[in-house]
Amino acid sequence: KESVANSLSRGQRASGDLIPWTVSQQFQDNDFPSLSGGRIVRIATHPDLQKMGYGTRALEILFHYYQGEMVGLEEDPKVDALGEAGPEEDPTVGLHAENLQPRKSRLPLLLKLQERPAERLHYLGTSFGVTLPLFKFWRKGGYRPVYVRQTANDLTGEHTCIMIKALRSDDLEPTCAPQWLDAFNDDFKRRFASLLSYDFHTFTC
């Protein structure tokens, strides 16, 4: 929150804070950067397998993962990712007296989702050059638009769009109103409708 607030005061945008920076600037909401969010940068599907539901299914799994719905029921904090008990830490032993031993086996390159608890987030978001097929794809996945840039990108000719999907966050700090995303989405709709005769007159339905 502080980094975004400082950037706003200087008129600068931090490279890793695209969604919170843009939403805070557009809606003049200094509390939005305090929410924790994840940004989906890109979804890649093999050309031969496109339009077969793989991307949609990936989004569904990602959503359930960050909802905390894919964690195994049997969890032991003393068991590492390989399922082997790790050594007990002795707070009385100093670094020079500690007996260091190699692991029995190396950590795996990939882990099952049940073996890696997800970070708790308030929302998932994405930013992309808006086209009708892309917008329909994200809208089908439950993501809602909160921002469309009025000027098109000089290279692609597309308008940047930000869409957000709220996660279950009633037990997180800071707490949010149950329908917090509705306010942003409703405000966006009003702004977008007012610009249909101007900046967005080239958009197709």
C-alpha positions as CSV (number, residue, x, y, z in Angstrom):
1,K,0.0,0.0,0.0
2,E,2.8,2.4,0.9
3,S,4.7,1.8,-2.3
4,V,1.6,2.5,-4.4
5,A,0.7,5.6,-2.4
6,N,4.3,7.0,-2.8
7,S,4.2,6.3,-6.5
8,L,0.8,8.0,-6.9
9,S,2.1,11.1,-5.1
10,R,5.1,11.2,-7.5
11,G,3.0,10.4,-10.6
12,Q,5.1,7.2,-11.1
13,R,3.9,3.6,-11.6
14,A,5.7,0.7,-10.1
15,S,6.3,-2.0,-12.6
16,G,5.0,-4.8,-10.4
17,D,1.9,-3.0,-9.1
18,L,-0.1,-2.6,-12.4
19,I,-3.5,-3.6,-11.1
20,P,-3.4,-1.9,-7.6
21,W,-1.7,1.2,-9.0
22,T,-4.2,1.6,-11.9
23,V,-7.4,0.9,-9.8
24,S,-6.2,3.3,-7.1
25,Q,-5.6,6.0,-9.6
26,Q,-8.8,5.6,-11.5
27,F,-11.1,5.3,-8.5
28,Q,-9.1,7.5,-6.1
29,D,-9.2,4.7,-3.6
30,N,-6.1,4.6,-1.4
31,D,-7.3,1.5,0.4
32,F,-7.3,-0.8,-2.6
33,P,-3.5,-1.4,-2.5
34,S,-3.8,-2.8,1.0
35,L,-5.6,-5.8,-0.5
36,S,-3.6,-8.8,-1.5
37,G,-4.0,-9.9,-5.1
38,G,-2.5,-12.2,-7.7
39,R,-2.1,-11.2,-11.4
40,I,-2.4,-13.8,-14.2
41,V,0.0,-12.6,-16.8
42,R,-0.4,-15.2,-19.6
43,I,-2.2,-18.4,-20.4
44,A,-0.6,-20.5,-23.2
45,T,-2.4,-23.4,-24.9
46,H,-1.0,-25.4,-27.8
47,P,-2.6,-24.2,-31.1
48,D,-3.9,-27.7,-31.8
49,L,-5.7,-27.8,-28.4
50,Q,-7.2,-24.3,-28.3
51,K,-11.0,-23.8,-27.9
52,M,-11.2,-27.2,-26.1
53,G,-11.6,-25.8,-22.6
54,Y,-8.1,-26.3,-21.3
55,G,-7.6,-22.6,-20.5
56,T,-11.0,-22.3,-18.8
57,R,-10.2,-25.4,-16.7
58,A,-6.8,-24.0,-15.7
59,L,-8.5,-20.8,-14.4
60,E,-11.0,-22.9,-12.4
61,I,-8.2,-24.9,-10.8
62,L,-6.2,-21.8,-10.0
63,F,-9.3,-20.2,-8.4
64,H,-10.0,-23.2,-6.2
65,Y,-6.4,-23.4,-5.3
66,Y,-6.3,-19.8,-4.0
67,Q,-9.7,-20.4,-2.3
68,G,-7.9,-22.9,-0.2
69,E,-10.0,-25.7,-1.5
70,M,-7.1,-27.9,-2.7
71,V,-5.2,-28.5,0.5
72,G,-4.8,-32.0,1.8
73,L,-6.6,-33.0,4.9
74,E,-3.6,-34.6,6.5
75,E,-1.1,-31.9,7.3
76,D,1.9,-32.1,9.6
77,P,4.1,-29.0,10.0
78,K,7.1,-31.3,10.9
79,V,6.9,-33.1,7.6
80,D,8.6,-31.6,4.6
81,A,7.5,-31.6,1.0
82,L,8.9,-35.1,0.5
83,G,6.8,-36.5,3.3
84,E,9.9,-37.2,5.4
85,A,10.2,-35.8,8.9
86,G,12.7,-32.9,9.1
87,P,15.2,-32.5,11.9
88,E,14.0,-30.9,15.1
89,E,15.5,-27.4,15.7
90,D,17.4,-27.0,19.0
91,P,17.3,-23.3,20.0
92,T,20.2,-23.9,22.4
93,V,22.7,-25.0,19.8
94,G,24.7,-22.3,18.1
95,L,25.8,-22.2,14.5
96,H,29.3,-23.5,15.2
97,A,28.0,-26.4,17.2
98,E,25.2,-27.4,14.9
99,N,25.6,-30.8,13.2
100,L,24.7,-30.2,9.6
101,Q,23.6,-33.2,7.6
102,P,22.6,-33.5,3.9
103,R,19.1,-34.3,3.1
104,K,18.2,-37.9,2.4
105,S,17.1,-36.9,-1.1
106,R,16.8,-33.7,-3.1
107,L,13.6,-31.6,-3.2
108,P,11.5,-32.3,-6.3
109,L,11.3,-29.8,-9.1
110,L,7.5,-29.9,-9.0
111,L,5.1,-30.4,-6.1
112,K,1.5,-31.5,-5.8
113,L,-0.8,-28.6,-5.1
114,Q,-1.8,-30.3,-1.9
115,E,1.8,-30.1,-0.7
116,R,2.0,-26.3,-1.2
117,P,-0.6,-24.2,0.7
118,A,-1.6,-21.2,-1.3
119,E,-1.0,-17.6,-0.2
120,R,-4.3,-16.1,1.0
121,L,-5.4,-13.4,-1.4
122,H,-8.4,-11.0,-1.8
123,Y,-8.6,-11.3,-5.5
124,L,-7.2,-12.6,-8.8
125,G,-6.7,-10.2,-11.7
126,T,-5.5,-9.9,-15.2
127,S,-4.5,-7.2,-17.7
128,F,-4.5,-7.6,-21.5
129,G,-5.2,-5.9,-24.8
130,V,-8.9,-6.2,-25.0
131,T,-10.5,-8.1,-28.0
132,L,-14.0,-9.5,-28.0
133,P,-12.8,-13.2,-27.9
134,L,-10.5,-12.5,-25.0
135,F,-13.0,-10.5,-23.1
136,K,-15.6,-13.3,-23.5
137,F,-13.0,-15.8,-22.3
138,W,-12.3,-14.0,-19.1
139,R,-15.9,-13.0,-18.5
140,K,-16.9,-16.7,-18.8
141,G,-14.3,-17.4,-16.0
142,G,-16.1,-15.0,-13.7
143,Y,-13.7,-12.1,-14.1
144,R,-15.3,-8.6,-14.1
145,P,-14.0,-5.5,-15.9
146,V,-13.0,-2.5,-13.8
147,Y,-10.8,-0.6,-16.2
148,V,-10.3,0.0,-20.0
149,R,-7.7,2.4,-21.1
150,Q,-9.2,5.2,-23.2
151,T,-6.2,5.4,-25.6
152,A,-5.1,2.4,-27.7
153,N,-1.6,0.9,-27.5
154,D,0.7,2.4,-30.2
155,L,2.0,-1.0,-31.2
156,T,-1.0,-3.3,-31.0
157,G,-3.8,-0.8,-31.4
158,E,-5.6,-2.5,-28.5
159,H,-7.0,-0.9,-25.3
160,T,-5.6,-2.3,-22.1
161,C,-8.3,-3.9,-19.9
162,I,-8.2,-5.0,-16.3
163,M,-10.5,-7.6,-15.0
164,I,-10.8,-8.9,-11.4
165,K,-12.4,-11.9,-9.7
166,A,-12.9,-11.8,-5.9
167,L,-11.8,-14.6,-3.7
168,R,-13.2,-15.7,-0.3
169,S,-11.5,-13.3,2.1
170,D,-13.8,-12.9,5.1
171,D,-11.0,-14.1,7.4
172,L,-8.3,-11.9,6.0
173,E,-7.0,-8.5,7.1
174,P,-8.0,-6.0,6.0
175,T,-11.6,-7.1,5.9
176,C,-13.7,-6.2,2.8
177,A,-17.4,-5.7,2.3
178,P,-18.9,-8.9,0.8
179,Q,-19.8,-7.1,-2.5
180,W,-16.7,-4.9,-2.7
181,L,-16.1,-5.7,-6.3
182,D,-19.6,-4.7,-7.3
183,A,-18.9,-1.0,-6.6
184,F,-15.8,-1.0,-8.9
185,N,-17.7,-2.8,-11.6
186,D,-20.7,-0.6,-11.4
187,D,-18.6,2.5,-11.6
188,F,-16.7,1.1,-14.5
189,K,-20.0,0.4,-16.4
190,R,-21.1,4.0,-15.9
191,R,-17.8,5.4,-17.2
192,F,-17.6,3.1,-20.1
193,A,-21.2,3.8,-21.2
194,S,-20.5,7.6,-21.1
195,L,-17.5,7.1,-23.4
196,L,-19.1,4.9,-26.1
197,S,-19.7,7.9,-28.3
198,Y,-16.1,9.1,-27.9
199,D,-13.0,7.0,-27.2
200,F,-14.8,3.6,-27.4
201,H,-17.0,4.3,-30.5
202,T,-14.9,1.8,-32.6
203,F,-15.6,-1.1,-30.2
204,T,-17.7,-4.0,-31.6
205,C,-20.6,-5.4,-29.6
